[in-house]
Amino acid sequence: MGFTDMKENRLKFSMPDPDALAHDIARQAGYRSVDHAGTDVMDEVITVCEDVFRIIHPEYVFDKTSLDSWEDGTIYGEGITIRSGNWSALLSCMESPEIICSFAVTLGKDIDREIAVNQDLFMLHAYLLDVAGSVLAEHFADQAEQHISGILDGYGYQSTKRFSPGYCDWELKDGQTNIFGFLKPDSIGLRIDSSGLMIPKKSISAAIIGAHVIPHKTPCRFCESECDYRRG
């Protein structure tokens, strides 16, 4: 079986363990440990964990297409273009890169509304809710990445790590315009504004490359930038 035979399987998201989520929120909020956060903050974190599970509605859209060519820092696929010199360079190390997979995950609009409602009167709650949304968006994006990698593996393809517009050298607005034109994620209530930012905010879009042999999962080893998102 080849690319045209690949079928999408439905993804059923699993929620994180509440205790693990509470620890992740505290760390992401800037506290070195739960003890460092203190009882009052952790009580609020626990309240946020209880609230956030009620107001998120994670949804996912995924599609795939043939990877036609790459040259001069641009990857060309059927229906999508990725302008990234670093990722284009990474393709040169692969054996038979053939597939571009793209996906988008969103927590829905209710969490954005809840953050805005609490912004003025309950600033700590709003801040921790915002952090919780970011942690959960990454949690579900990780599941989407694993899901897609599993599909590719089932058909004999290796896969890169996911990469998103706005990171590495893939410009945000151009990248989001290409992904949204390809995926059409309005089916899950997701859109972009004039600058390329996603609405609802707690959302992630990304692409994954499938090839027969991928010696390096990311282009970080070829990049001279020492950014905070560098992956080995």
N, C-alpha and C positions, 0 to 999 in steps of 0.2 A: 504493500500500500504506500501511496505517496501523499504529497501535499493536498491534492484535490479530494482524497478520501477522508481527510481528517474531519472529525465531528466534534462539536462542542458538547461537553457535559455540563449539566447544571451545577452550579456551585452553591452549596448550603454553608453559610458562614457559621463558625462556632465562636461564641462569646469567650472572652478571656476570664480566667479565674478572678473573682473580685479582689482577693487579697493581693494577687500579683499586680492587678491593675492599680490598686492603691499605692503600692510601692513604686510602680513606674511613673505614676502621676507626681509623686513627691520628688523623685529624682529629676524628672523633666522640668519640674517647677523650680529647680535650683538647689534643693536640699540634698546634702551629701548622704543622708540616711534618714530612716524614719525617726530615730532618736533625735537627730539634729533638727528635724521639722518641728518637733514638740507636740504635745497632746492636743492643743487647740487647733493647730493646723491639720493634724491627722484626723481629728473629729470631722473637720470640714471636708477633707478629702474623702472620707467614708460616706458622708452625705452626698457628695458629688457623684461618687460611684453608684449609689442607689438611684440618684436622679437620672444619670446619663443612660442607664440601661432602659429607662422608660421612654426616653425621648429620641433615641437614635433609631433609624430605619435603614440599615445598610443595604445598598443595592449595587449591582455589578453589571457591566456590559463588556463584552469581549468580541473581537473579530480578528481575522487573520487574512493575510494576502501574500502574494508572491513577491520576493525580493528580486528586482530585475537587474540592478547594477549599482555601482558606487564609484564615484570619481570626483576629484576636486572638492573633497570635503562634504559631499552630499550623497545620501543613500536614497535610491529611487525604488519605490514599490508601487504595485498596482493600486492607485488611489491614495497614496500617502508619500510624502517626501520628508526626509529627516536631514536637516542641515547641521551636521556636527563633524568637524574634522577629526576629533578624537575617536568617535565611534566608527567613522569611515575607515580610519587607520586600523582599528581593531579588526574589521572585517577582512583585511588583507592577511591576517594571521589564521583565519578560519579555513576549514575545508568545506567547500560547497555551501556557503550561506544561501539559504533558499527562501526563508520565511520571515515575515515581520508580523508579530502578534502585538496587538494593542488592547489596552483595557482601561476602564475608568471605574472607580469605586467612590461612592458618596454615602455619608451618614444621614443625608436628608436635611431639610430646611429647618426642622424644629429645634435643633441644637443651636443654630445661628440665632434664632428668635429668642431662645432662652438666655443665651449669653447677653444679647442686647437688652433684654428686660432687666437683668440683674446688674448691668454695668454701673449704674449710678448709685444705687442703694446698697448693693451687696458686692462690693468690688472683689473681695477675696473669692467669693463663690463664683463670680463670673470669670475671674482669672483661672481658677482651677478647672472650671468647666471647659474653658478654652483649651487648656492643656490636655484635659481628658479627651477632648475631641481629636486633637492632633495624635495622641497616643493610639486611640482606637482606629483612626484612619490608616495609620501605619500597620496596625495589627491586621486589618482586613485586606490591605494591599499586599501584605506578606502572604496571606492565604490565597489571594488571586494569583500572585506570582507562582506559588507552589502548584496551584491548580493547572496553570498554563504549562509550566515546566513538565508536569506529569503527563499532560496530553502530548506534548512534543516527544517526550521520552518513549511513550507508547508507540510512536511511529518511527522510532529510530533516530530522533534528532536530539542533540544537545542544545542547551539554551544559555543565553547570557543572563546576568542579573537584570532586573528591570531598570530602566532609566527614564527620567521624566523631563519635560520641558522646564527650562529655568535652571537646570543643573548641568555640570560639566560645561560644554560650550554650545549646548542646544538652547537657543534663545527662546524665552518664555512665550511671547506672543505668537511668533511664527510656529513654534512647536505645538502650542495649544490649538491654533487655527487648523493645522494639518491633522492633528489627532481628532478634533471635534468634527472636521469635515469628513473624516473617514469613519469614525464610530457612530456619529449622530446620537450622542448620549442624552439628548432631550427626552428619550424614551424612559430614562430614570430621573427626569427632572433636573438635569445638569446642563448648565450653559456657561459661557465665558463672557466677561465684560470687554470693553474696548481695549484694555491693556493686557488681556489674556488671563486674568485671574478668574478662578472658577467660582461659580455660584450654584449651590451652597458652598461655603468656604471649606468645610471639613470634607474635602474630596481629594482624590489623587488620580492622576492619569499617567500612563506610562507605556513604554514599548519594550518588547523583548525580541531578540533575534534568535532564530533557530537555524542550526547548521549541523552537518554530519560530524564535524570535529571542531570544538571550541577550546583552544588551549588556555585562554584567559577570559574570565567572565566579565571583566570591566576593562576600560581603557586606561585605568589609573596609572598603570606601570609605564605608559607612554606619555603621561601628562606631567609637566613640570610644576604645575600649581600645587601648593600645599594647603588645600582647602579643608574645611571641617568635615566635608562629606567624602573624603578620600577613602577608597576601599582597596584592600590589598590585591 
